[in-house]
Amino acid sequence: MANTTIASFLNQTTASPETCVNVANYFCSDKGIILPIFVEATWPIALRAFLYLFAMLYCFMGVAIIADVFMCSIEVITSKTKTISIVKPGTDIVEEVEVRIWNDTVANLTLMALGSSAPEILLSIVGIIKTGFKSEELGPSTIVGSAAFNLLIITGVCVSAIPAGEVRKIKAVKVFAVTAFFSIFAYAWLYIVLVLNTKDVMDLWEAIVTFMFFPILVILAYIADKDYCSRRVDVEKETDHLELGMGGSQLDQPRLQFSNSSYISHEEESQSGTVLAEYAGMAAELKPGHVNKQSVSEFVKEISKYSGGKLSPEEAAKLAALKIQENEKHDRSWYRVNATRWLVGGRKVSVNVNNSLKEVYDKAKNKDEVPLIIDSASDLSQGGTFSVVEFSASSCAVMESQGTVEVSVLRSGRTNTRVPFRYETIDGTAEAGSDYIPQKDVLVFEPGESMKNIKIVIVDDNQWETDETFFVKLSVDPDSGAVLGRKSINEITIINDDDPGVLDFTKPSFIFKESAGIASVPVQRTKGSDGVISVKWKTKDMRAVNGRDYVGGEGVLEFQHGETEKNIDIQIFDDKDFEKDEDFMVELSDAAGGAMIGRQRRTVVTIVNDDEYNGLVDRVLTIVNVNMDHLQLASSTWGGQFRDAMNVNGGDVENATTMDYVMHFLTFGWKVMFALTPPVNFLGGWLTFIVSLMGFIFLLTVIISDLATTFGCLIELEDNITAITLVAMGTSLPDLFASRTAARAEKYADASIGNVTGSNSVNVFLGLGLPWLIASIYWEAQGEKFAVPAGSLAFSVMAYSICAILCIIILVIRRIVPAFGRAELGGTPSLKYVSSGLMASLWVLYIVLAILETKKVIVVPL
């Protein structure tokens, strides 16, 4: 209709010699299905080009926002679970376990890949439809250009995004090997069918085989994920249990736990015939009421040690939600949704805290790397199932002239297995090289061993300095059957004299819950730690009475050479009656061994009544559940969707930035329009999936196709150049930000770069295989062949394939060469930046070669 109107207008203007319209300027009016809507004959070409470019960029924002909704529906679909009953090994206890219906690898290669690559795939389908089932360049070139950007740019950014001194490895190596092979083979196959077999013609069988490679890829990746082709290990004999975690993550540390059922993935269920159900990690998608009250109580008590007891229930709840989210494993869809919302000022699905709360949180985190939210503070070994690895003390001191310091690492819990652990030194005020010799190594507890010693060389520079500190940090492999204890970091103080030290309490008062059983009151040794010393202590009744409320008296606390902190353990009674707070005093006296008593020689211990404490915990628990509900990926009602759409930052104005306001204003129309999409809880997410994909995303893809082809025509830029640059980058930018965030936040590299190769393969097999199959069937029915000119597409495929092979080689080298840290991401700063630079250079080389070939500056016979 639009083109008919335009033709009529042109006929009228050419028939009238008095008209001022320059008909010659009105070209590129026949490139789109929908556009142009208006008659643009009188518009300057430069203005039209600018408007089309601006509209295309604006539509990229719209695609990112509706893809957010699309990914939320996929998350709901793939997170479906079923409940099964299992028998706990060695017992008659039957436990209920929730099992994921979708395998993670299958989900990543099907729905997740479709979610992240829907615009590129639909562009190819739209292109075939727009040209009357004839070949076009925009869709296929976008797929190749997007693959180049994903593999070379996103991977390069992730390599250098890791914090200094850290690395990230691909965990599912076999799955990655399969997808990496297919990410090269897919484009090699394109070259074969375009050039080598039947040049410039796509036979029906070639289109069928191209499309069928998609299910073949999924099946082979699933086999690799299940490890069906390898020698199976009897997990029950090796570890007597199966480590479980949310969404397939391993139970590598204590977590905030909830309910009486467990949650495991199909992957973990398949590793052994017998599954030991553990409590699962807290997920951001949990509904209110699922957080365990005991876990919140333990967290409030723990975090109060670092806040001086000044946190409000709201602040404690926010920190609890932050810890919950940090302990959880997130998949690619979570990072994609969060990245999009950061870009457009939408409701974030991550916890934001102010600087003062972050400081409290960091203090607690740096003091002990074990998550502060735990369900059972008494037994980290889970009844002897795990080996618990920790230092014998959380701090020690050494004389600078002593030359070396020795710290002990203990193993408790399960001791009949071989357990390796890593340790490394970390600078404090003391600097590696000038104050001590840095170390980073692996030690192994052999079966039956329960103690290892680490020796660190201290540098004596013969210059007076204040006392300086550095740290030794432990870590364990989550697959080794070990967890870290509460003393996973040892603070070492280098002192410059032989003073035996000063003894006093760390704080003037301490608060303990009545049901705690033991009040552990810490005594610190400062200004020296030479020799063996001791100090007497005694209790004095205040409102608490010795023998009724606690077991008081007196005793002697002894410090060995180098020890800097010890606890006085005092038993307290829980009478289960409501009472006001009770307190007593502990006093130090008669220090021996040359030590002195400092200013804080007395401290008051307050016993908090559990009824009052439980009231505080209940308030915190309620707020935590509200916070966790707010962190769900999507709203479950239309009202919630419109509230999120119409308010900056989803209504969280307190944490909204200036950029949030700007982007919210720019994207307000898109947000309100897409709030019409059915909520994700309708029909298990499938209704949202269909409406967002076949409705909004398809319509936007048609418009983007019109905009891109018309814009290229206006500036006389070929479609394939537009596709591999503007369109490819516009559709891939959300993935760039999502992958960078995942690389920094996740323990492994799978969520950041592990899915790139699979997505690139799916783009060819599904994004090109499906439209080419449809077109081939159409032309076969007409008695003709589907013509696909190789041209610039074949050269682009060849150039990308060479660059992709080089990129995979770089990743393999990083994985096996120690200088790179034996990991795909991170490592030595200089080498990681070199790796990123090489990958970025390969992308630039690919773009330059493709442009030069298209412009016929270089001619490559194919």
C-alpha positions in Angstrom: 0.0 0.0 0.0 2.8 2.3 0.9 4.6 1.7 -2.4 1.4 2.2 -4.4 0.9 5.6 -2.7 4.5 6.5 -3.5 4.2 5.5 -7.2 1.0 7.5 -7.5 2.7 10.5 -5.9 5.7 10.2 -8.3 3.5 10.0 -11.3 1.7 13.2 -10.3 4.9 15.1 -9.6 6.5 14.1 -12.9 3.4 15.1 -14.8 3.5 18.6 -13.4 6.5 20.7 -14.6 5.8 23.3 -11.9 6.6 20.9 -9.1 9.7 21.5 -6.9 10.2 17.9 -6.0 13.5 16.3 -7.0 12.3 12.9 -8.1 15.8 11.7 -8.6 16.6 12.0 -4.9 13.8 9.7 -3.9 15.3 6.3 -4.2 15.6 3.3 -1.8 11.8 3.4 -1.4 11.4 -0.3 -2.4 13.7 -2.0 0.2 11.3 -2.7 3.0 8.1 -4.7 3.7 6.6 -2.1 6.1 8.8 1.0 5.5 8.7 3.6 4.3 5.3 4.6 5.8 5.5 8.2 4.6 6.3 9.7 1.2 9.9 10.8 1.7 10.6 12.3 -1.8 11.1 15.8 -0.4 13.4 14.7 2.4 17.1 15.2 2.0 19.0 12.0 1.7 21.3 12.9 4.7 18.3 13.5 6.9 16.7 10.3 5.8 19.9 8.3 6.5 20.2 9.9 10.0 16.5 9.1 10.9 16.8 5.5 9.6 20.1 5.0 11.7 18.5 6.6 14.8 15.4 4.4 14.3 17.5 1.3 13.9 19.4 2.0 17.1 16.2 2.7 18.9 14.7 -0.6 17.7 17.8 -2.4 19.0 16.8 -1.0 22.5 13.3 -2.4 21.9 14.6 -5.8 20.9 16.8 -5.9 24.1 13.8 -5.1 26.3 11.4 -7.6 24.8 14.3 -10.2 24.8 14.4 -9.5 28.5 10.8 -10.7 28.7 11.5 -13.6 26.4 14.5 -14.8 28.5 12.3 -14.6 31.7 9.8 -17.0 30.1 12.6 -19.3 29.1 13.9 -19.2 32.7 10.5 -20.2 34.0 10.2 -23.0 31.4 13.6 -24.5 32.0 13.4 -24.2 35.8 10.5 -26.6 36.0 11.0 -29.3 38.6 9.5 -32.6 39.7 9.6 -34.2 43.2 11.0 -37.7 43.7 11.6 -39.7 46.8 15.0 -41.3 47.4 16.5 -43.3 50.2 19.5 -41.8 52.1 22.5 -44.1 51.7 23.1 -46.4 54.6 19.7 -45.6 56.2 16.0 -46.2 55.8 15.3 -42.5 55.7 13.3 -41.4 52.6 13.8 -37.9 51.5 12.0 -35.8 48.9 14.2 -34.2 46.2 13.2 -31.6 43.6 14.8 -32.5 40.2 15.1 -30.2 37.2 13.1 -31.5 34.3 15.3 -29.7 31.7 19.0 -30.7 31.4 21.1 -27.6 31.6 23.1 -28.3 28.5 20.0 -29.0 26.4 18.4 -25.8 27.7 21.5 -23.8 26.9 21.6 -25.1 23.3 17.9 -24.8 22.6 15.8 -22.3 24.4 18.7 -20.2 25.9 20.4 -20.0 22.5 17.2 -19.1 20.8 16.6 -16.4 23.5 20.0 -14.7 23.0 20.1 -15.1 19.2 16.4 -14.7 18.3 16.9 -11.4 16.3 19.7 -12.8 14.2 17.7 -16.0 13.5 14.5 -14.1 12.7 16.4 -11.7 10.4 17.2 -14.7 8.1 13.7 -15.9 8.1 12.3 -12.4 7.4 14.8 -11.9 4.6 13.7 -15.1 2.9 10.0 -14.1 3.2 10.7 -10.5 2.1 12.5 -11.5 -1.1 9.9 -14.1 -2.2 12.0 -17.1 -1.0 15.1 -15.8 -2.7 18.5 -15.6 -1.1 19.5 -12.3 0.5 22.6 -11.1 2.3 21.4 -9.2 5.5 20.3 -12.3 7.5 23.2 -14.7 6.7 25.8 -11.9 7.0 24.3 -10.9 10.4 24.7 -14.4 11.7 28.4 -14.6 10.6 29.1 -11.1 11.9 27.4 -11.8 15.2 29.4 -15.0 15.6 32.6 -13.1 15.1 31.6 -10.4 17.6 30.5 -13.1 20.2 33.6 -15.3 19.9 36.3 -12.7 19.4 35.1 -9.5 21.2 33.0 -11.0 24.0 35.5 -13.7 24.8 38.3 -11.1 24.7 36.5 -8.8 27.1 35.8 -11.6 29.5 39.5 -12.7 29.5 40.6 -9.3 30.7 37.6 -8.6 33.0 38.7 -11.0 35.7 40.1 -9.2 38.8 43.9 -9.3 39.3 45.2 -12.6 40.6 42.1 -14.6 39.8 41.2 -17.0 37.0 38.1 -18.7 35.7 38.0 -22.1 34.0 35.5 -23.8 31.8 34.0 -26.5 34.1 32.1 -28.5 31.5 35.2 -29.1 29.3 33.7 -31.9 27.3 30.6 -30.0 26.4 32.7 -27.0 25.5 34.9 -29.2 23.3 31.8 -30.4 21.4 30.3 -26.9 20.9 33.7 -25.5 20.0 34.1 -28.1 17.3 30.7 -27.4 15.9 31.2 -23.7 16.0 34.1 -24.2 13.5 32.5 -27.0 11.6 29.2 -25.1 11.1 30.9 -22.4 9.1 33.2 -24.8 7.3 30.0 -26.7 6.3 28.6 -23.4 4.9 31.7 -23.0 2.7 31.3 -26.6 1.5 27.7 -26.2 0.4 28.1 -22.7 -1.0 31.3 -23.2 -2.9 32.7 -26.7 -3.1 29.7 -29.0 -3.6 27.1 -27.2 -5.8 28.4 -23.7 -6.2 25.8 -20.9 -5.8 23.0 -23.5 -5.4 21.5 -24.9 -2.2 20.2 -28.4 -2.9 17.3 -29.7 -0.8 19.4 -32.4 0.8 22.0 -29.8 1.7 19.4 -27.7 3.5 18.0 -30.7 5.3 21.4 -31.8 6.5 22.2 -28.3 7.6 19.1 -28.1 9.7 19.5 -31.7 11.1 23.0 -30.7 12.4 21.0 -28.8 15.1 19.5 -31.8 16.9 22.8 -33.7 16.3 24.7 -31.0 18.1 22.2 -31.1 21.0 22.4 -34.9 21.3 26.2 -35.0 21.2 26.5 -32.2 23.8 24.0 -34.0 26.0 26.1 -37.2 25.7 29.3 -35.3 26.6 27.5 -33.7 29.5 26.4 -37.0 30.8 29.8 -38.5 30.1 28.3 -41.6 28.6 31.4 -42.3 26.5 33.8 -42.4 29.4 34.6 -44.9 32.1 32.1 -44.3 34.9 33.3 -43.7 38.4 31.4 -45.1 41.3 30.7 -41.9 43.1 29.2 -43.6 46.1 32.4 -45.5 46.8 34.6 -42.4 46.2 32.7 -39.8 48.2 29.7 -41.6 49.9 27.5 -38.8 48.7 26.7 -36.6 45.8 27.3 -32.9 46.1 24.3 -30.9 45.3 23.4 -27.3 44.6 20.9 -25.0 42.9 20.9 -25.3 39.2 23.6 -27.9 38.9 26.2 -26.1 41.1 28.3 -28.2 43.5 27.9 -27.9 47.2 31.4 -26.4 47.8 30.5 -24.5 51.0 27.8 -24.0 53.6 24.8 -22.0 52.4 21.6 -20.4 53.6 19.3 -23.3 53.5 15.5 -23.7 53.5 12.6 -26.1 53.8 12.9 -29.9 54.3 13.4 -30.9 50.7 16.4 -30.7 48.4 17.0 -29.5 44.9 19.2 -31.1 42.3 19.7 -31.1 38.6 19.4 -34.0 36.2 23.2 -33.9 35.8 23.8 -34.6 39.4 21.0 -37.2 39.6 22.7 -39.1 36.8 26.1 -39.3 38.3 25.3 -42.0 40.8 22.5 -44.5 41.4 22.2 -43.3 44.9 21.8 -39.6 45.7 22.3 -38.0 49.1 20.0 -35.1 49.4 21.4 -31.9 50.9 19.8 -28.7 51.5 20.0 -26.4 48.4 21.4 -22.9 48.0 19.0 -20.0 48.2 17.8 -18.8 44.7 16.8 -15.3 43.7 13.6 -16.7 42.3 12.4 -18.1 45.7 8.9 -17.1 46.8 8.4 -15.5 50.3 8.3 -17.8 53.2 11.0 -20.2 52.0 14.0 -18.8 53.9 15.0 -20.8 57.0 14.5 -18.9 60.2 17.5 -20.5 61.9 19.7 -19.4 59.0 18.6 -15.8 59.3 19.2 -16.0 63.1 22.7 -17.2 62.6 23.3 -14.5 60.0 22.1 -11.7 62.3 24.3 -12.9 65.1 27.3 -13.2 62.8 27.0 -9.9 61.0 26.5 -8.1 64.3 30.1 -8.9 65.1 31.2 -6.5 62.4 28.6 -3.8 62.8 28.7 -3.2 66.5 25.1 -4.3 66.8 23.9 -1.1 65.1 22.2 -2.6 62.1 18.4 -2.1 61.7 16.2 -5.1 60.8 15.9 -3.6 57.3 19.7 -3.3 56.9 20.3 -6.8 58.2 17.7 -8.2 55.8 19.3 -6.4 52.8 22.7 -7.8 53.7 21.1 -11.3 54.1 19.6 -11.0 50.6 23.0 -9.9 49.2 24.7 -13.0 50.7 21.9 -15.3 49.4 22.3 -13.9 45.9 26.1 -14.1 46.1 26.0 -17.8 47.1 23.8 -18.8 44.3 24.8 -19.9 40.8 23.2 -17.9 38.0 22.7 -19.0 34.5 23.2 -16.9 31.3 19.6 -15.8 31.2 19.9 -14.1 34.6 22.9 -12.2 33.6 21.4 -11.3 30.2 18.2 -9.9 31.9 20.2 -8.0 34.5 22.5 -6.5 31.9 19.6 -5.3 29.8 17.9 -3.7 32.8 21.1 -1.9 33.8 21.2 -0.5 30.2 17.6 0.7 30.1 17.0 1.7 33.7 14.7 -1.2 34.5 14.1 -3.1 37.7 17.4 -4.7 38.8 17.5 -8.3 39.9 20.6 -7.8 42.0 20.8 -6.4 45.5 22.0 -2.8 45.9 23.5 -1.6 49.2 24.9 1.7 50.2 28.6 2.2 51.0 28.4 1.9 54.7 26.5 -1.4 54.5 28.9 -2.6 51.9 31.8 -1.8 54.2 30.2 -3.9 57.0 29.6 -6.7 54.5 33.2 -6.6 53.2 34.6 -6.7 56.7 32.6 -9.8 57.5 33.5 -11.4 54.1 37.2 -10.7 54.3 37.4 -11.9 57.9 36.2 -15.3 56.9 35.6 -16.5 53.4 33.1 -19.1 54.5 29.6 -17.7 53.7 28.1 -16.1 56.8 24.7 -17.5 56.2 24.7 -21.1 57.4 22.1 -23.4 58.7 24.2 -25.4 61.2 27.1 -23.7 62.9 28.2 -26.8 64.6 29.1 -29.3 61.9 30.5 -28.2 58.6 31.5 -31.7 57.8 27.8 -32.8 57.6 28.2 -35.7 59.9 31.7 -36.7 58.6 30.7 -36.5 54.9 33.1 -33.7 54.1 36.6 -32.9 55.0 36.8 -29.5 56.7 40.0 -27.6 56.0 41.0 -24.5 58.0 43.8 -22.8 59.9 44.4 -23.7 63.5 44.1 -20.0 64.4 42.7 -17.0 62.6 45.8 -14.8 63.3 49.4 -15.0 64.4 52.5 -12.8 64.7 56.2 -13.2 63.8 59.3 -11.2 64.6 60.8 -9.7 61.6 64.2 -11.0 62.6 62.9 -14.6 63.0 63.1 -15.1 59.2 60.2 -17.5 58.8 56.7 -18.0 60.1 54.9 -21.3 60.2 51.1 -21.6 60.2 49.2 -24.8 60.7 46.3 -26.1 58.5 44.0 -28.6 60.1 41.7 -31.2 58.6 38.6 -32.4 60.5 35.5 -34.3 59.6 36.3 -36.9 57.0 40.0 -37.8 57.1 40.2 -41.1 55.1 40.4 -39.5 51.7 43.1 -37.6 49.7 42.3 -33.9 49.8 44.3 -31.2 48.0 44.0 -27.6 49.0 45.4 -24.4 47.7 46.9 -21.5 49.6 48.2 -18.1 48.6 49.5 -15.0 50.3 47.7 -11.7 50.0 49.2 -8.2 50.7 47.9 -6.2 53.6 50.1 -3.4 54.9 53.0 -5.7 54.3 54.1 -5.9 50.7 55.2 -9.1 48.9 58.8 -9.0 48.0 59.9 -6.3 50.4 58.4 -7.6 53.6 57.8 -11.3 52.9 58.3 -13.8 50.0 54.9 -14.5 48.4 53.7 -18.0 48.0 51.0 -19.7 46.0 51.0 -23.5 46.0 49.0 -26.7 46.5 49.4 -29.1 49.5 47.7 -32.4 49.9 46.2 -34.2 52.9 46.9 -37.9 52.4 44.5 -40.4 54.0 44.8 -40.2 57.7 46.7 -36.9 57.8 45.0 -34.1 59.8 47.7 -31.3 59.9 49.9 -29.5 57.4 52.3 -26.7 58.0 53.0 -23.7 55.7 56.3 -21.9 56.0 56.6 -18.4 54.8 59.9 -16.4 54.6 60.0 -13.0 56.3 62.3 -10.3 54.9 64.4 -8.6 57.5 65.3 -5.2 56.0 67.0 -3.8 59.1 64.8 -0.7 59.0 62.4 0.4 61.7 58.7 0.0 60.6 55.4 -0.1 62.3 53.8 -3.5 62.7 52.6 -4.8 59.2 50.2 -7.5 58.2 49.5 -9.8 55.3 47.2 -12.7 54.9 47.3 -16.4 53.9 44.1 -17.6 52.2 42.9 -21.2 51.8 40.7 -22.6 49.0 39.6 -26.1 48.1 38.2 -27.7 44.9 34.5 -28.2 45.3 34.9 -31.6 43.6 37.4 -32.9 46.1 34.9 -33.7 48.9 36.2 -30.9 51.1 34.8 -27.6 52.4 36.5 -24.6 54.1 36.2 -24.1 57.8 35.5 -20.8 59.5 39.2 -20.0 59.7 40.0 -19.9 56.0 42.1 -16.8 56.2 45.1 -16.3 58.6 46.2 -12.8 59.4 50.0 -12.6 60.0 51.5 -9.6 61.7 55.2 -8.8 61.3 56.5 -7.1 64.4 59.8 -5.4 65.0 60.6 -6.1 68.7 60.7 -8.9 71.2 57.8 -7.6 73.3 55.6 -10.5 74.7 52.6 -8.2 74.1 49.7 -6.6 75.8 46.5 -8.5 76.6 43.0 -7.1 76.7 39.5 -7.7 75.4 38.7 -6.8 71.8 35.5 -4.9 72.8 34.0 -3.4 76.0 30.8 -5.6 75.6 29.5 -8.7 73.9 26.0 -9.9 73.2 25.1 -13.6 73.1 21.8 -15.3 72.5 20.5 -17.3 75.5 20.3 -20.5 73.5 23.9 -20.2 72.2 25.1 -22.4 75.0 28.6 -21.0 75.0 29.7 -17.4 75.2 33.1 -17.2 73.5 34.8 -14.0 74.7 37.9 -13.1 72.6 41.1 -11.8 74.3 43.6 -10.2 72.0 47.4 -10.0 72.2 48.9 -6.9 70.7 52.2 -5.0 70.5 54.2 -8.3 70.4 53.7 -12.0 70.6 57.1 -13.4 71.7 57.2 -16.3 74.1 54.6 -18.2 76.2 52.4 -16.0 78.4 49.2 -16.3 80.4 46.6 -14.2 82.1 44.0 -14.9 84.8 40.4 -14.2 84.3 37.3 -14.2 86.6 33.6 -13.5 86.3 31.5 -11.1 88.4 27.7 -11.2 88.6 25.7 -8.2 87.5 22.0 -8.9 86.6 23.0 -12.5 85.6 23.7 -14.9 88.5 26.5 -17.4 88.4 25.1 -21.0 88.6 21.6 -19.9 87.5 22.2 -18.0 84.3 25.8 -19.0 83.5 28.8 -21.0 84.8 31.2 -18.5 86.0 34.3 -18.6 88.2 37.9 -18.0 87.2 40.6 -19.6 85.2 43.9 -19.1 83.3 44.2 -18.3 79.6 47.5 -19.3 78.0 49.0 -17.9 74.7 51.7 -19.9 73.0 54.5 -18.2 71.1 53.1 -16.3 68.1 49.5 -16.7 69.1 47.6 -13.4 69.1 43.9 -14.2 69.9 42.3 -16.7 72.3 38.7 -17.1 73.6 37.4 -17.5 77.1 34.5 -20.0 76.8 31.7 -19.5 79.4 28.7 -21.8 79.5 25.3 -20.0 79.6 21.9 -21.5 80.4 18.7 -21.3 78.4 15.8 -21.5 80.9 13.2 -21.0 78.1 11.5 -18.3 80.2 10.9 -14.7 79.1 13.2 -12.5 80.9 14.9 -9.1 80.5 18.5 -9.0 79.3 21.0 -10.3 81.9 24.7 -9.5 82.0 27.9 -10.3 83.9 31.4 -9.0 83.8 34.7 -10.8 82.9 37.9 -9.3 84.2 41.6 -10.0 83.4 44.4 -9.9 86.0 47.9 -11.1 86.8 49.5 -11.4 83.4 52.5 -13.7 83.4 55.5 -14.2 81.1 56.4 -10.5 80.8 53.0 -9.5 79.2 51.0 -6.5 80.3 47.3 -6.0 80.6 45.9 -3.2 78.3 43.2 -0.6 78.8 40.3 -3.0 78.0 40.8 -5.2 81.0 37.1 -5.7 81.7 34.2 -6.5 79.4 30.4 -7.0 79.9 28.7 -10.1 78.5 24.9 -9.6 77.9 22.7 -12.6 77.5 19.8 -11.7 75.2 16.4 -13.3 75.9 15.4 -15.6 73.0 11.9 -14.3 72.9 13.0 -10.8 72.2 15.7 -12.0 69.9 13.2 -14.1 68.0 11.1 -11.0 67.4 14.1 -9.3 65.8 14.7 -12.4 63.7 11.1 -12.6 62.6 11.2 -9.0 61.5 14.4 -9.6 59.5 13.0 -12.8 58.1 9.8 -11.0 56.8 11.9 -8.3 55.1 14.3 -10.9 53.6 11.3 -12.7 52.0 10.0 -9.4 50.6 13.5 -8.6 49.2 13.8 -12.0 47.6 10.3 -11.6 46.1 11.4 -8.3 44.6 14.5 -10.0 43.1 12.4 -12.4 41.0 13.2 -12.1 37.3 9.6 -11.2 36.3 6.4 -10.1 37.8 3.6 -12.6 38.0 0.8 -10.2 37.3 0.0 -7.6 34.6 -0.2 -5.0 37.4 3.3 -5.8 38.5 4.6 -5.6 34.9 3.1 -2.2 34.4 4.5 -0.9 37.7 7.9 -2.1 36.7 7.5 -0.5 33.2 6.2 2.9 34.3 8.6 3.5 37.2 12.3 4.2 36.9 14.4 1.3 38.3 11.2 -0.7 38.8 10.2 1.7 41.6 13.5 1.5 43.5 14.0 5.3 43.3 16.5 5.3 46.2 19.1 3.3 44.1 18.3 4.9 40.8 21.1 6.8 39.0 21.0 9.7 36.6 21.6 7.3 33.7 18.7 5.2 34.9 16.4 8.2 34.6 17.7 9.1 31.2 17.4 5.6 29.8 14.0 5.1 31.4 12.7 8.2 29.7 14.1 7.1 26.3 12.7 3.5 26.6 9.4 4.3 28.4 7.3 3.6 25.3 8.9 0.2 24.7 8.5 -0.8 28.4 4.8 0.1 28.5 4.1 -1.7 25.2 5.9 -4.9 26.2 4.1 -4.9 29.6 1.1 -6.1 27.6 2.9 -9.5 27.2 1.1 -12.1 29.3 2.9 -12.7 32.7 5.3 -15.6 32.8 3.2 -17.7 35.2 0.5 -18.2 32.5 0.7 -21.7 31.0 4.1 -22.3 32.6 5.8 -19.5 30.7 4.9 -20.8 27.2 2.3 -18.2 26.5 4.8 -15.4 27.2 7.4 -17.3 25.1 5.1 -17.5 22.0 3.7 -13.9 22.3 7.1 -12.3 22.8 8.8 -14.3 20.1 6.2 -14.6 17.4 4.6 -11.2 18.1 6.9 -8.4 19.3 10.3 -9.8 18.4 9.2 -10.9 15.0 7.6 -7.5 14.2 10.7 -5.6 15.5 12.9 -7.8 13.4 10.9 -7.0 10.3 11.3 -3.3 11.0 15.0 -3.6 11.7 15.4 -5.5 8.4 13.7 -2.6 6.6 15.7 0.0 8.4 19.0 -1.7 7.9 18.5 -2.3 4.2 17.1 1.2 3.5 19.9 2.8 5.5 22.6 0.9 3.6 20.9 1.9 0.4 20.8 5.6 1.3 24.6 5.7 2.1 25.4 3.2 -0.6 26.6 0.6 1.8 26.3 -3.1 0.9 23.9 -5.2 3.0 26.6 -7.6 4.2 28.8 -4.7 5.5 25.8 -3.2 7.4 25.1 -6.7 8.7 28.5 -7.6 10.1 29.0 -4.2 11.7 25.9 -2.2 12.8 23.3 -5.0 13.0 25.7 -7.7 14.5 26.9 -5.3 17.2 23.5 -3.9 17.9 22.0 -7.3 18.6 25.0 -8.6 20.6 25.7 -5.7 23.0 23.4 -7.0 25.8 25.3 -10.3 25.6 28.6 -8.4 25.9 27.6 -6.8 29.2 26.0 -10.0 30.5 29.1 -12.1 29.8 31.4 -9.6 31.4 29.3 -9.5 34.6 29.1 -13.3 34.6 32.8 -13.7 34.1 33.5 -11.5 37.2 30.8 -13.0 39.4 30.8 -16.7 38.7 33.3 -19.2 39.9 33.6 -20.8 36.4 33.7 -19.5 32.9 30.8 -21.5 31.5 28.1 -18.8 32.0 30.3 -16.2 30.4 32.0 -17.8 27.4 30.9 -21.5 27.6 27.7 -20.7 25.8 29.2 -18.6 23.0 30.4 -21.5 20.9 27.1 -23.3 21.2 25.1 -20.2 20.3 27.3 -19.6 17.2 26.6 -23.2 16.1 22.9 -22.9 16.7 22.7 -19.7 14.6 23.9 -21.5 11.5 22.0 -24.8 11.9 18.8 -23.1 13.0 19.1 -19.5 11.8 20.2 -20.5 8.3 19.2 -24.1 8.1 15.4 -23.4 8.7 14.9 -20.6 6.2 17.1 -22.3 3.6 15.1 -25.5 4.1 11.8 -23.6 3.6 13.1 -21.9 0.5 14.6 -25.1 -0.9 11.2 -26.9 -0.5 9.5 -24.0 -2.2 11.7 -24.0 -5.2 11.8 -27.8 -5.4 8.0 -27.7 -5.6 8.4 -25.2 -8.5 10.8 -27.5 -10.2 13.7 -25.2 -9.7 16.8 -24.9 -7.5 17.2 -22.5 -4.6 20.0 -20.1 -5.7 22.4 -18.9 -3.0 25.2 -16.9 -4.6 28.4 -17.5 -2.6 30.0 -14.1 -3.3 30.9 -12.1 -0.2 29.1 -14.5 2.1 31.5 -17.3 1.3 34.5 -15.1 1.8 33.2 -13.8 5.1 32.6 -17.4 6.3 36.1 -18.4 5.3 37.7 -15.3 7.0 35.7 -15.9 10.2 36.5 -19.6 10.3 40.3 -18.9 10.2 39.9 -16.2 13.0 37.7 -18.6 15.0 40.3 -21.4 14.8 43.0 -19.0 16.0 40.8 -17.8 18.9 40.1 -21.4 20.0 43.8 -22.1 19.9 44.5 -19.1 22.1 41.9 -20.5 24.7 43.5 -23.9 24.6 47.0 -22.5 25.1 45.7 -20.5 28.1 44.2 -23.6 29.5 47.3 -25.7 29.4 50.2 -23.2 29.8 51.0 -22.4 33.5 52.1 -18.8 32.6 48.5 -18.0 31.7 47.2 -19.5 34.9 45.9 -22.7 33.3 42.5 -21.0 32.7 40.6 -19.5 29.9 39.9 -16.3 31.7 42.1 -14.0 33.9 45.6 -14.8 35.1 48.7 -12.7 34.8 47.6 -9.1 34.0 50.1 -8.6 31.1 49.2 -12.0 29.4 45.5 -11.6 29.8 45.6 -8.2 28.1 47.8 -9.7 25.4 45.2 -12.4 24.9 42.3 -9.9 24.8 44.3 -7.7 22.3 44.9 -10.7 20.0 41.2 -11.6 19.9 40.2 -8.0 19.3 42.8 -7.7 16.5 41.3 -10.9 14.9 37.9 -9.3 14.9 39.2 -6.1 13.3 41.1 -8.1 10.8 37.9 -10.0 9.9 35.9 -6.8 9.5 38.6 -5.1 7.4 39.0 -8.2 5.1 35.2 -8.6 4.6 34.8 -4.9 3.7 37.8 -4.9 1.3 36.5 -8.0 -0.4 33.0 -6.6 -0.7 34.4 -3.3 -2.2 36.5 -5.5 -4.6 39.7 -3.9 -3.3 40.9 -7.5 -2.9 39.7 -10.3 -5.1 39.7 -13.9 -3.8 38.7 -16.5 -6.4 36.3 -18.9 -4.8 
